[in-house]
């Protein structure tokens, strides 16, 4: 486990974006495995993952797959590291929201958008953070993009549409009127 952590750490600092992306993906696989021995090393890599998500060019086209993989890795950590809801809400959710919406790596759509739908529907502590004035715009943008994405399964799409429809009324006061009109025309 120690060697794996060192390898991932070295690869995250590599100048080649593909090497970085592979390391991020590997950290996500380690997180998703649920193996307790990986919890510490995955947790130790989160500041490096955070640096990817908070980089000024994180949403650029050239960084898209790396950023999408980083978001997915944080989602996997949120789901599988046994963290409390308050830890996920304070430490991981802001990173996830920073990297949304996922646009480039189609293999990450279901996992990331599924987490967004789950958080909104069944995890009140996460929902409260997501609907805060600081984050609500990116959540709505993510839901809109996800519901229009043909790669997203019909089941998940229906869940996302349901969550989007339920959000319009509570957040109308904080939204641009043109966004309210657009969402209302599509989902009410």
SEVEXBA-880284 format. One record per residue: residue number from 1; z, x, y of N, C-alpha, C, CB in turn. Coordinates in Angstrom, 3 decimals, always signed. Atoms other than C-alpha are relative to their C-alpha. Glycine has a CB too. Layout:
BEGIN
{NUM, {Z, X, Y}, {Z, X, Y}, {Z, X, Y}, {Z, X, Y}}
...
***
This chain:
BEGIN
{1, {+0.000, +0.832, -1.190}, {+0.000, +0.000, +0.000}, {+0.000, +0.878, +1.255}, {+1.217, -0.947, -0.003}}
{2, {-0.046, -0.899, -1.148}, {+0.831, +2.842, +2.411}, {-1.345, +0.646, +0.267}, {+1.046, +1.068, -0.213}}
{3, {+1.312, -0.625, -0.153}, {-2.503, +4.487, +1.767}, {-1.004, -1.008, +0.546}, {-0.490, +0.572, -1.345}}
{4, {+0.898, +1.047, -0.470}, {-4.330, +1.217, +2.290}, {+0.205, -0.239, +1.498}, {+0.227, -1.306, -0.793}}
{5, {-0.316, +0.185, -1.409}, {-2.562, +0.758, +5.619}, {-0.582, +1.133, +0.841}, {+1.514, -0.085, +0.199}}
{6, {+0.543, -1.151, -0.720}, {-3.565, +4.278, +6.698}, {-1.523, -0.067, +0.095}, {+0.425, +1.299, -0.685}}
{7, {+1.468, +0.111, +0.002}, {-7.182, +3.696, +5.701}, {-0.447, -1.066, +0.993}, {-0.527, -0.336, -1.422}}
{8, {+0.363, +1.061, -0.940}, {-7.366, +0.389, +7.574}, {+0.235, +0.451, +1.436}, {+0.800, -1.280, -0.292}}
{9, {-0.300, -0.484, -1.341}, {-5.710, +1.977, +10.599}, {-1.045, +0.967, +0.512}, {+1.347, +0.659, +0.021}}
{10, {+1.045, -0.955, -0.395}, {-8.204, +4.830, +10.654}, {-1.328, -0.705, +0.261}, {-0.183, +1.069, -1.086}}
{11, {+1.277, +0.706, -0.153}, {-11.145, +2.466, +10.234}, {-0.021, -0.883, +1.247}, {-0.281, -0.851, -1.236}}
{12, {-0.049, +0.809, -1.223}, {-9.968, +0.221, +13.073}, {-0.289, +0.838, +1.238}, {+1.366, -0.671, +0.139}}
{13, {+0.266, -0.894, -1.119}, {-10.220, +3.243, +15.366}, {-1.350, +0.677, -0.051}, {+1.047, +1.030, +0.065}}
{14, {+1.313, -0.629, +0.170}, {-13.658, +4.255, +14.133}, {-0.963, -0.471, +1.094}, {-0.579, -0.322, -1.402}}
{15, {+0.935, +0.408, -1.055}, {-16.431, +4.239, +16.764}, {-1.090, -0.975, -0.468}, {-0.653, +1.220, +0.580}}
{16, {+1.044, +0.898, +0.526}, {-18.837, +2.315, +14.477}, {+0.589, -1.404, -0.172}, {-0.571, +0.534, -1.368}}
{17, {-0.470, +1.391, +0.041}, {-18.372, -1.447, +14.956}, {-0.019, -0.569, -1.426}, {-0.864, -0.875, +0.919}}
{18, {+0.068, +0.500, +1.372}, {-19.422, -2.138, +11.339}, {+1.190, +0.487, -0.831}, {-1.313, +0.437, -0.657}}
{19, {-1.181, -0.536, +0.702}, {-16.634, +0.111, +10.037}, {+1.243, -0.763, +0.455}, {+0.169, +1.538, +0.269}}
{20, {-1.132, +0.771, -0.523}, {-14.158, -1.667, +12.312}, {+0.014, -1.408, -0.610}, {-0.069, -0.083, +1.549}}
{21, {+0.086, +1.358, +0.525}, {-15.402, -5.062, +11.140}, {+0.407, -0.039, -1.473}, {-1.422, -0.553, +0.175}}
{22, {-0.366, -0.062, +1.412}, {-15.042, -4.053, +7.490}, {+1.514, +0.128, -0.153}, {-0.711, +1.181, -0.692}}
{23, {-1.458, -0.153, +0.045}, {-11.454, -2.953, +8.124}, {+0.694, -1.312, +0.354}, {+0.456, +1.114, +0.960}}
{24, {-0.590, +1.278, -0.403}, {-10.646, -6.210, +9.925}, {-0.126, -1.006, -1.139}, {-0.681, -0.545, +1.285}}
{25, {+0.217, +0.905, +1.130}, {-12.151, -8.165, +7.039}, {+0.974, +0.330, -1.134}, {-1.465, +0.091, -0.502}}
{26, {-0.916, -0.422, +1.064}, {-10.115, -6.140, +4.533}, {+1.441, -0.372, +0.288}, {-0.099, +1.488, -0.209}}
{27, {-1.363, +0.395, -0.376}, {-6.902, -6.782, +6.440}, {+0.170, -1.506, -0.202}, {+0.305, +0.392, +1.479}}
{28, {-0.042, +1.446, +0.226}, {-7.715, -10.493, +6.341}, {+0.104, -0.351, -1.470}, {-1.225, -0.654, +0.588}}
{29, {-0.081, +0.230, +1.447}, {-8.266, -10.358, +2.588}, {+1.411, +0.326, -0.495}, {-1.057, +0.860, -0.758}}
{30, {-1.371, -0.363, +0.388}, {-4.912, -8.573, +2.193}, {+0.980, -1.092, +0.425}, {+0.407, +1.358, +0.630}}
{31, {-0.875, +1.076, -0.476}, {-3.231, -11.275, +4.300}, {-0.145, -1.240, -0.862}, {-0.309, -0.340, +1.461}}
{32, {+0.262, +1.213, +0.771}, {-4.874, -14.097, +2.352}, {+0.460, +0.104, -1.448}, {-1.469, -0.318, +0.035}}
{33, {-0.406, -0.175, +1.403}, {-3.850, -12.596, -0.977}, {+1.382, -0.553, -0.266}, {-0.038, +1.466, -0.383}}
{34, {-1.357, +0.488, +0.172}, {-0.284, -13.699, -0.393}, {+0.926, +0.994, -0.672}, {-0.021, -1.253, -0.784}}
{35, {-0.822, -1.031, +0.648}, {+0.990, -10.485, -1.991}, {+1.031, +0.491, +1.011}, {-0.883, +1.194, -0.532}}
{36, {-1.082, -0.345, -0.922}, {+4.361, -9.794, -0.382}, {-0.066, +1.456, +0.460}, {+1.341, -0.267, -0.655}}
{37, {+0.067, -1.425, -0.358}, {+3.784, -6.027, -0.431}, {-0.965, +0.250, +1.149}, {-0.418, +0.829, -1.210}}
{38, {+0.961, -0.170, -1.086}, {+0.912, -6.501, +2.030}, {+0.500, -0.559, +1.333}, {-1.303, -0.664, -0.367}}
{39, {-0.456, +0.649, -1.226}, {+2.919, -8.516, +4.568}, {+0.321, +1.010, +1.101}, {+1.221, -0.851, -0.288}}
{40, {-0.360, -1.021, -0.985}, {+4.343, -5.441, +6.322}, {-1.213, +0.709, +0.573}, {+0.927, +1.014, -0.620}}
{41, {+1.185, -0.681, -0.521}, {+1.075, -3.488, +6.551}, {-0.916, -0.913, +0.826}, {-0.782, +0.589, -1.144}}
{42, {+0.836, +0.929, -0.779}, {-0.837, -6.571, +7.725}, {+0.652, -0.235, +1.358}, {-0.200, -1.358, -0.759}}
{43, {-0.717, +0.194, -1.256}, {+1.840, -7.216, +10.344}, {-0.126, +1.205, +0.923}, {+1.463, -0.284, -0.275}}
{44, {+0.131, -1.221, -0.792}, {+1.612, -3.598, +11.485}, {-1.392, +0.134, +0.624}, {+0.297, +1.217, -0.867}}
{45, {+1.367, -0.077, -0.525}, {-2.135, -4.015, +12.033}, {-0.263, -1.029, +1.096}, {-0.999, -0.193, -1.125}}
{46, {+0.252, +1.066, -0.981}, {-1.766, -7.087, +14.281}, {-0.181, +0.518, +1.427}, {+1.138, -0.992, -0.026}}
{47, {+0.291, -0.499, -1.353}, {-1.491, -5.064, +17.531}, {-1.417, +0.562, +0.128}, {+1.007, +1.075, +0.382}}
{48, {+1.377, -0.529, -0.037}, {-4.785, -3.371, +16.639}, {-1.013, -1.143, -0.007}, {-0.257, +0.946, -1.205}}
{49, {+0.859, +1.193, +0.014}, {-6.358, -6.747, +15.850}, {+0.053, -0.660, +1.387}, {+0.453, -1.015, -1.126}}
{50, {-0.155, +0.575, -1.341}, {-4.957, -8.044, +19.157}, {-0.851, +0.760, +1.012}, {+1.481, +0.018, +0.432}}
{51, {+0.807, -0.805, -0.926}, {-6.678, -5.167, +20.967}, {-1.483, -0.369, -0.092}, {+0.188, +1.501, -0.293}}
{52, {+1.391, +0.433, +0.173}, {-10.010, -6.290, +19.503}, {-0.223, -1.335, +0.711}, {-0.355, -0.124, -1.507}}
{53, {+0.151, +1.338, -0.566}, {-9.442, -9.894, +20.595}, {+0.179, -0.042, +1.515}, {+0.985, -0.930, -0.640}}
{54, {-0.251, +0.007, -1.440}, {-8.289, -8.982, +24.097}, {-0.880, +0.987, +0.767}, {+1.450, +0.313, +0.262}}
{55, {+0.913, -0.935, -0.666}, {-10.963, -6.380, +24.821}, {-0.903, -0.765, +0.966}, {-0.853, +0.781, -1.042}}
{56, {+0.847, +0.694, -0.983}, {-13.065, -7.232, +27.883}, {-1.337, -0.485, -0.575}, {-0.268, +0.918, +1.170}}
{57, {+1.299, +0.380, +0.568}, {-16.220, -7.404, +25.755}, {+0.125, -0.751, -1.328}, {-0.851, +1.236, -0.199}}
{58, {-0.233, +0.646, +1.298}, {-14.695, -9.332, +22.842}, {-0.965, -1.143, -0.276}, {+1.416, -0.516, -0.070}}
{59, {+0.885, +1.153, +0.215}, {-16.934, -12.370, +23.354}, {-1.469, +0.356, +0.209}, {+0.386, -1.138, +0.936}}
{60, {+1.403, -0.386, -0.167}, {-20.113, -10.361, +23.929}, {-0.739, -0.141, -1.330}, {-0.112, +1.455, +0.531}}
{61, {+0.811, +0.166, +1.209}, {-22.968, -10.808, +21.464}, {+0.184, +1.181, -0.954}, {-1.484, -0.153, +0.370}}
{62, {-0.112, -1.192, +0.855}, {-22.619, -7.236, +20.197}, {+1.339, +0.075, -0.728}, {-0.191, +1.257, +0.834}}
{63, {-1.326, -0.017, +0.630}, {-18.943, -7.795, +19.366}, {+0.270, -1.273, -0.795}, {+1.082, +0.183, +1.058}}
{64, {-0.234, +1.333, +0.566}, {-19.363, -11.333, +17.987}, {+0.571, -0.015, -1.397}, {-1.257, -0.751, -0.007}}
{65, {-0.475, +0.030, +1.391}, {-18.950, -10.673, +14.261}, {+1.371, +0.666, -0.121}, {-1.013, +0.701, -0.932}}
{66, {-1.304, -0.667, +0.023}, {-16.054, -8.261, +14.840}, {+1.078, -0.934, +0.535}, {-0.037, +1.305, +0.827}}
{67, {-0.962, +0.938, -0.577}, {-14.281, -10.789, +17.057}, {+0.246, -1.169, -0.941}, {-0.495, -0.510, +1.358}}
{68, {-0.161, +1.116, +0.941}, {-14.930, -13.636, +14.604}, {+0.850, +0.402, -1.197}, {-1.367, -0.496, -0.478}}
{69, {-0.804, -0.483, +1.118}, {-13.502, -11.562, +11.754}, {+1.445, +0.224, +0.419}, {-0.589, +1.292, -0.560}}
{70, {-1.361, -0.203, -0.490}, {-10.485, -10.664, +13.881}, {+0.738, -1.332, +0.116}, {-0.021, +0.717, +1.359}}
{71, {-0.615, +1.330, -0.081}, {-9.803, -14.352, +14.604}, {+0.354, -0.489, -1.396}, {-0.949, -1.009, +0.702}}
{72, {-0.231, +0.445, +1.367}, {-10.141, -15.152, +10.917}, {+1.177, +0.749, -0.640}, {-1.268, +0.194, -0.836}}
{73, {-1.106, -0.787, +0.544}, {-7.754, -12.336, +10.005}, {+1.336, -0.500, +0.542}, {-0.185, +1.491, +0.333}}
{74, {-1.246, +0.524, -0.578}, {-5.122, -13.676, +12.397}, {+0.318, -1.374, -0.591}, {-0.109, -0.091, +1.548}}
{75, {-0.213, +1.297, +0.652}, {-5.614, -17.180, +10.944}, {+0.582, +0.206, -1.402}, {-1.331, -0.801, -0.078}}
{76, {-0.510, -0.270, +1.350}, {-5.078, -15.772, +7.446}, {+1.445, +0.494, +0.049}, {-0.888, +1.039, -0.714}}
{77, {-1.380, -0.453, -0.161}, {-1.928, -13.998, +8.634}, {+0.910, -1.192, +0.319}, {+0.095, +1.074, +1.118}}
{78, {-0.792, +1.182, -0.360}, {-0.691, -17.267, +10.190}, {+0.254, -0.892, -1.213}, {-0.709, -0.802, +1.096}}
{79, {-0.127, +0.871, +1.171}, {-1.274, -19.118, +6.933}, {+0.779, +0.627, -1.151}, {-1.363, -0.388, -0.484}}
{80, {-0.468, -0.598, +1.252}, {-0.106, -16.584, +4.366}, {+1.144, +1.002, +0.102}, {-1.119, +0.660, -0.641}}
{81, {-1.052, -1.018, -0.090}, {+2.513, -14.199, +5.763}, {+1.407, -0.570, -0.015}, {-0.185, +0.804, +1.244}}
{82, {-1.326, +0.602, +0.088}, {+5.368, -16.678, +5.532}, {+0.758, +0.003, +1.319}, {+0.806, +0.715, -1.031}}
{83, {-0.629, +0.004, -1.317}, {+6.039, -16.701, +9.276}, {+0.467, -1.407, +0.360}, {-0.975, +0.531, +1.067}}
{84, {-0.462, +1.307, -0.481}, {+7.985, -19.496, +10.952}, {-1.039, -0.573, +0.960}, {+1.395, +0.119, +0.699}}
{85, {+0.902, +0.653, -0.951}, {+6.125, -22.029, +13.078}, {+0.150, +0.618, +1.386}, {+0.276, -1.517, +0.060}}
{86, {-0.198, -0.572, -1.335}, {+7.707, -20.534, +16.189}, {-0.606, +1.396, +0.099}, {+1.492, +0.053, +0.342}}
{87, {+0.636, -1.318, -0.004}, {+6.517, -17.036, +15.217}, {-1.521, -0.133, +0.110}, {+0.376, +0.783, -1.272}}
{88, {+1.451, +0.215, -0.067}, {+2.993, -18.303, +14.621}, {-0.383, -0.468, +1.401}, {-0.459, -1.038, -1.066}}
{89, {+0.310, +0.549, -1.323}, {+3.078, -20.278, +17.890}, {+0.082, +1.062, +1.097}, {+0.948, -1.147, +0.325}}
{90, {-0.185, -0.972, -1.090}, {+4.335, -17.370, +19.993}, {-0.791, +1.283, -0.198}, {+1.460, +0.339, +0.141}}
{91, {+0.601, -1.311, +0.240}, {+2.790, -14.326, +18.312}, {-1.467, -0.041, -0.415}, {+0.775, +0.707, -1.048}}
{92, {+1.357, +0.001, +0.554}, {-0.406, -15.328, +16.515}, {-0.938, -1.007, +0.656}, {+0.061, -0.278, -1.465}}
{93, {+0.875, +1.031, -0.553}, {-1.723, -18.543, +18.027}, {-0.681, +0.430, +1.303}, {+0.793, -1.263, +0.237}}
{94, {+0.710, -0.453, -1.204}, {-2.423, -16.993, +21.455}, {-1.171, +0.941, -0.321}, {+0.974, +0.703, +0.937}}
{95, {+1.110, -0.880, +0.403}, {-4.566, -14.363, +19.690}, {-1.157, -0.811, -0.561}, {+0.474, +1.030, -1.043}}
{96, {+1.037, +0.862, +0.576}, {-6.437, -17.016, +17.731}, {-0.763, -0.698, +1.125}, {+0.622, -1.048, -0.972}}
{97, {+0.634, +0.726, -1.096}, {-7.090, -19.017, +20.891}, {-0.840, +0.929, +0.871}, {+1.055, -0.699, +0.851}}
{98, {+0.742, -0.985, -0.801}, {-8.245, -15.873, +22.690}, {-1.392, +0.265, -0.598}, {+0.798, +1.324, +0.094}}
{99, {+1.264, -0.298, +0.669}, {-11.010, -15.382, +20.110}, {-0.886, -1.192, -0.269}, {+0.274, +0.667, -1.267}}
{100, {+0.797, +1.195, +0.247}, {-12.237, -18.968, +19.924}, {-1.014, -0.221, +1.113}, {+0.903, -1.223, -0.139}}
{101, {+0.428, +0.492, +1.302}, {-14.748, -20.394, +19.427}, {-0.698, +1.085, -0.819}, {-0.923, -1.191, +0.173}}
{102, {+0.696, -0.905, +0.916}, {-16.082, -18.571, +16.377}, {-1.475, -0.382, +0.052}, {+0.578, -0.087, -1.482}}
{103, {+1.415, +0.320, -0.210}, {-19.833, -18.284, +16.879}, {-0.968, +0.775, -0.879}, {-0.350, +0.241, +1.415}}
{104, {+0.966, -0.907, +0.609}, {-21.390, -15.449, +14.919}, {+0.075, +0.033, -1.518}, {+0.201, +1.378, +0.534}}
{105, {-0.165, -0.196, +1.438}, {-19.953, -15.096, +11.424}, {+0.244, -1.339, -0.683}, {+1.161, +0.974, -0.291}}
{106, {-0.065, +1.327, +0.607}, {-20.713, -18.332, +9.595}, {+1.006, -0.094, -1.139}, {-1.355, -0.390, -0.505}}
{107, {-0.949, +0.041, +1.114}, {-18.499, -17.358, +6.667}, {+1.429, -0.249, +0.480}, {-0.059, +1.304, -0.790}}
{108, {-1.344, +0.203, -0.547}, {-15.482, -17.680, +8.984}, {+0.205, -1.398, +0.575}, {+0.274, +1.027, +1.071}}
{109, {-0.104, +1.307, -0.648}, {-16.238, -21.174, +10.344}, {+1.021, -0.915, -0.666}, {-1.345, -0.673, +0.007}}
{110, {-0.875, +0.958, +0.687}, {-14.472, -23.273, +7.708}, {+1.473, +0.381, +0.117}, {-0.386, -0.102, -1.469}}
{111, {-1.396, -0.425, -0.043}, {-11.291, -21.207, +7.624}, {+0.606, -0.112, +1.383}, {+0.120, +1.410, -0.482}}
{112, {-0.530, +0.023, -1.363}, {-10.875, -20.879, +11.372}, {+0.053, -1.426, +0.530}, {-0.852, +0.879, +0.929}}
{113, {+0.009, +1.366, -0.524}, {-11.933, -24.411, +12.309}, {+0.932, -0.908, -0.804}, {-1.427, -0.565, -0.014}}
{114, {-0.968, +0.748, +0.809}, {-9.885, -25.792, +9.415}, {+1.416, +0.212, +0.500}, {-0.097, +0.412, -1.466}}
{115, {-1.321, -0.293, -0.557}, {-6.830, -24.056, +10.844}, {+0.205, -0.745, +1.316}, {+0.172, +1.516, +0.214}}
{116, {-0.103, +0.710, -1.279}, {-7.538, -25.532, +14.296}, {+0.291, -1.478, -0.255}, {-1.307, +0.163, +0.833}}
{117, {-0.204, +1.421, +0.308}, {-7.793, -29.047, +12.822}, {+1.393, -0.231, -0.583}, {-1.079, -0.501, -0.986}}
{118, {-1.331, +0.112, +0.614}, {-4.655, -28.531, +10.703}, {+1.100, +0.134, +1.051}, {+0.182, +1.072, -1.093}}
{119, {-1.016, -0.223, -1.032}, {-2.677, -27.202, +13.662}, {+0.118, -1.212, +0.918}, {-0.334, +1.254, +0.822}}
{120, {-0.027, +1.156, -0.884}, {-3.660, -30.138, +15.848}, {+0.568, -1.237, -0.693}, {-1.395, -0.292, +0.513}}
{121, {-0.389, +1.220, +0.710}, {-3.023, -32.763, +13.186}, {+1.409, +0.045, -0.585}, {-0.975, -0.269, -1.099}}
{122, {-1.218, -0.010, +0.805}, {+0.027, -31.535, +11.309}, {+1.029, +1.066, +0.363}, {-0.366, +0.169, -1.404}}
{123, {-0.937, -1.069, -0.351}, {+1.783, -28.677, +13.096}, {+0.373, -0.133, +1.485}, {-0.621, +1.414, -0.298}}
{124, {-0.333, +0.330, -1.393}, {+3.487, -29.984, +16.267}, {+0.263, +1.213, +0.901}, {+1.204, -0.881, +0.017}}
{125, {-0.282, -1.172, -0.846}, {+4.703, -26.584, +17.521}, {-1.298, +0.683, +0.424}, {+0.909, +1.005, -0.747}}
{126, {+1.289, -0.613, -0.329}, {+1.149, -25.236, +17.364}, {-0.819, -0.916, +0.914}, {-0.791, +0.313, -1.287}}
{127, {+0.734, +0.973, -0.828}, {-0.347, -28.403, +18.824}, {+0.457, +0.093, +1.454}, {+0.206, -1.445, -0.535}}
{128, {-0.522, -0.078, -1.371}, {+1.944, -28.120, +21.859}, {-0.581, +1.207, +0.744}, {+1.543, +0.083, -0.016}}
{129, {+0.578, -1.196, -0.632}, {+0.703, -24.581, +22.571}, {-1.478, -0.228, +0.270}, {+0.198, +1.257, -0.895}}
{130, {+1.444, +0.194, -0.142}, {-2.921, -25.582, +22.006}, {-0.356, -0.953, +1.128}, {-0.579, -0.514, -1.290}}
{131, {+0.284, +0.995, -1.030}, {-2.688, -28.485, +24.441}, {+0.602, +0.364, +1.353}, {+0.515, -1.347, -0.435}}
{132, {-0.539, -0.446, -1.292}, {-0.973, -26.497, +27.180}, {-1.169, +0.208, +0.967}, {+0.844, +1.324, -0.158}}
{133, {+1.089, -0.182, -0.975}, {-2.981, -26.246, +30.415}, {-0.719, +1.341, -0.151}, {+0.548, -0.116, +1.411}}
{134, {+0.592, -1.331, +0.174}, {-3.575, -22.566, +29.650}, {-1.064, +0.031, -1.098}, {+1.087, +1.011, -0.319}}
{135, {+0.863, -0.103, +1.174}, {-5.342, -23.264, +26.336}, {-0.877, -1.209, -0.288}, {+0.827, +0.256, -1.172}}
{136, {+0.689, +1.222, +0.392}, {-6.662, -26.829, +26.280}, {-1.517, +0.098, +0.148}, {+0.511, -1.153, +0.818}}
{137, {+1.454, -0.089, -0.194}, {-10.119, -25.947, +27.625}, {-0.671, +0.705, -1.171}, {-0.322, +0.739, +1.306}}
{138, {+0.612, -0.714, +1.123}, {-10.826, -23.428, +24.851}, {+0.106, -0.823, -1.285}, {+0.669, +1.378, -0.192}}
{139, {-0.126, +0.858, +1.186}, {-9.516, -25.876, +22.226}, {-1.086, -1.069, +0.026}, {+1.411, -0.658, -0.064}}
{140, {+1.052, +1.024, -0.101}, {-11.856, -28.592, +23.500}, {-1.383, +0.605, -0.211}, {+0.060, -0.696, +1.368}}
{141, {+1.283, -0.674, +0.203}, {-14.786, -26.168, +23.686}, {-0.213, +0.317, -1.477}, {-0.071, +1.292, +0.837}}
{142, {+0.077, -0.335, +1.426}, {-14.030, -25.057, +20.127}, {-0.300, -1.240, -0.824}, {+1.310, +0.647, -0.479}}
{143, {+0.234, +1.236, +0.745}, {-13.864, -28.616, +18.836}, {-1.415, -0.515, +0.224}, {+1.018, -1.068, +0.405}}
{144, {+1.370, +0.455, -0.285}, {-17.111, -29.540, +20.584}, {-1.026, +0.848, -0.746}, {-0.280, +0.049, +1.513}}
{145, {+0.951, -0.880, +0.696}, {-18.942, -26.503, +19.205}, {+0.062, -0.211, -1.507}, {+0.284, +1.475, +0.334}}
{146, {-0.148, +0.142, +1.452}, {-17.538, -26.974, +15.723}, {-0.604, -1.305, -0.498}, {+1.474, +0.071, -0.394}}
{147, {+0.530, +1.288, +0.460}, {-18.495, -30.645, +15.526}, {-1.518, -0.056, +0.061}, {+0.580, -1.127, +0.827}}
{148, {+1.468, -0.043, -0.084}, {-22.088, -29.790, +16.456}, {-0.594, +1.029, -0.954}, {-0.438, +0.312, +1.429}}
{149, {+0.461, -1.099, +0.843}, {-22.294, -26.946, +13.949}, {-0.395, -0.510, -1.389}, {+1.091, +1.080, -0.118}}
{150, {+0.443, +0.517, +1.303}, {-24.389, -27.804, +10.853}, {+0.601, +0.744, -1.195}, {-1.502, +0.070, -0.083}}
{151, {-0.601, -0.770, +1.094}, {-22.608, -25.125, +8.784}, {+1.342, -0.589, -0.418}, {+0.178, +1.465, +0.412}}
{152, {-1.318, +0.566, +0.280}, {-19.254, -26.923, +9.031}, {-0.159, -1.180, -0.961}, {+0.711, -0.448, +1.318}}
{153, {+0.096, +1.063, +1.009}, {-18.670, -29.218, +6.039}, {+0.213, -1.372, +0.632}, {+1.026, +0.227, -1.123}}
{154, {-0.143, +1.364, -0.503}, {-18.850, -32.976, +6.525}, {+1.463, -0.415, +0.073}, {-0.772, -0.974, -0.883}}
{155, {-1.421, +0.334, +0.016}, {-15.183, -33.329, +5.590}, {+0.716, +0.603, +1.204}, {+0.649, +0.490, -1.297}}
{156, {-0.643, -0.663, -1.130}, {-14.045, -30.771, +8.158}, {-0.548, -0.539, +1.311}, {-0.201, +1.521, -0.076}}
{157, {+0.580, +0.554, -1.213}, {-16.467, -32.133, +10.754}, {+0.679, -1.318, +0.353}, {-1.514, -0.201, -0.166}}
{158, {-0.654, +1.289, -0.253}, {-14.934, -35.605, +10.374}, {+1.426, +0.213, +0.516}, {+0.020, -0.860, -1.288}}
{159, {-1.362, -0.297, -0.444}, {-11.445, -34.136, +10.769}, {-0.007, +0.523, +1.447}, {+0.661, +1.037, -0.947}}
{160, {+0.099, -0.545, -1.358}, {-12.503, -32.198, +13.879}, {-0.367, -1.086, +1.009}, {-1.039, +1.130, +0.047}}
{161, {+0.373, +1.104, -0.886}, {-14.157, -35.275, +15.428}, {+1.217, -0.885, +0.245}, {-1.171, -0.830, -0.604}}
{162, {-1.203, +0.826, -0.138}, {-10.969, -37.265, +14.757}, {+0.986, +0.665, +0.976}, {+0.674, -0.225, -1.392}}
{163, {-0.919, -0.706, -0.897}, {-8.858, -34.603, +16.484}, {-0.541, +0.025, +1.428}, {+0.241, +1.434, -0.498}}
{164, {+0.602, -0.016, -1.332}, {-11.284, -34.327, +19.394}, {+0.154, -1.356, +0.669}, {-1.485, +0.388, -0.079}}
{165, {-0.117, +1.352, -0.550}, {-11.299, -38.092, +19.882}, {+1.431, -0.287, +0.446}, {-0.449, -1.040, -1.036}}
{166, {-1.399, +0.224, -0.344}, {-7.498, -38.149, +19.895}, {+0.491, +0.828, +1.172}, {+0.849, +0.282, -1.176}}
{167, {-0.433, -0.880, -1.086}, {-7.293, -35.407, +22.509}, {-0.498, -0.440, +1.364}, {-0.462, +1.397, -0.264}}
{168, {+0.631, +0.311, -1.285}, {-9.477, -36.908, +25.185}, {+0.985, -0.682, +0.943}, {-1.231, -0.893, -0.210}}
{169, {-0.915, +0.729, -0.887}, {-6.927, -39.379, +26.598}, {+1.152, +0.861, +0.508}, {+0.558, -1.206, -0.718}}
{170, {-1.156, -0.766, -0.492}, {-3.880, -37.060, +26.707}, {-0.344, +1.128, +0.974}, {+0.730, +0.580, -1.161}}
{171, {+0.306, -1.149, -0.853}, {-5.743, -34.250, +28.473}, {-1.000, -0.300, +1.112}, {-0.526, +1.114, -0.840}}
{172, {+0.989, +0.344, -1.026}, {-8.119, -36.141, +30.777}, {+0.405, +0.494, +1.387}, {-0.207, -1.503, +0.036}}
{173, {-0.459, -0.368, -1.344}, {-5.988, -35.381, +33.818}, {-0.207, +1.484, +0.295}, {+1.474, -0.353, +0.163}}
{174, {+0.142, -1.445, -0.216}, {-6.406, -31.632, +33.285}, {-1.439, +0.473, -0.132}, {+0.870, +0.758, -0.979}}
{175, {+1.376, -0.386, +0.291}, {-10.142, -31.689, +32.570}, {-0.949, -0.285, +1.152}, {-0.480, -0.710, -1.230}}
{176, {+1.089, +0.240, -0.925}, {-13.253, -31.463, +34.690}, {-0.596, -1.377, -0.331}, {-1.084, +1.141, -0.086}}
{177, {+0.532, +1.346, +0.263}, {-14.642, -35.031, +35.088}, {-1.305, -0.008, -0.798}, {-0.222, -0.712, +1.303}}
{178, {+1.252, -0.026, +0.760}, {-18.056, -34.014, +33.720}, {+0.275, +0.249, -1.485}, {-0.947, +1.085, +0.557}}
{179, {-0.384, -0.237, +1.398}, {-16.374, -32.731, +30.535}, {+0.551, -1.285, -0.615}, {+1.051, +1.141, -0.098}}
{180, {-0.545, +1.270, +0.486}, {-14.467, -36.015, +30.189}, {-1.140, -0.960, -0.310}, {+0.967, -0.624, +1.040}}
{181, {+1.136, +0.906, +0.211}, {-17.714, -37.977, +30.561}, {-0.799, +0.403, -1.230}, {-0.912, -0.017, +1.235}}
{182, {+0.766, -0.479, +1.154}, {-19.507, -35.794, +28.018}, {+0.723, -0.323, -1.300}, {-0.246, +1.512, +0.105}}
{183, {-0.766, +0.247, +1.234}, {-16.738, -36.049, +25.431}, {+0.051, -1.495, -0.272}, {+1.444, +0.584, +0.105}}
{184, {-0.079, +1.456, +0.178}, {-16.357, -39.779, +26.011}, {-1.303, -0.565, -0.531}, {+0.357, -0.680, +1.318}}
{185, {+1.294, +0.519, +0.447}, {-20.071, -40.360, +25.518}, {-0.281, +0.373, -1.452}, {-1.119, +0.523, +0.897}}
{186, {+0.266, -0.472, +1.368}, {-20.050, -38.445, +22.241}, {+0.979, -0.544, -1.026}, {+0.035, +1.502, -0.037}}
{187, {-1.028, +0.209, +1.029}, {-16.782, -39.383, +20.597}, {+0.906, -1.206, +0.198}, {+0.841, +1.194, -0.081}}
{188, {-0.868, +1.180, -0.147}, {-15.209, -42.552, +21.942}, {-0.698, -1.229, -0.488}, {+0.430, -0.193, +1.450}}
***
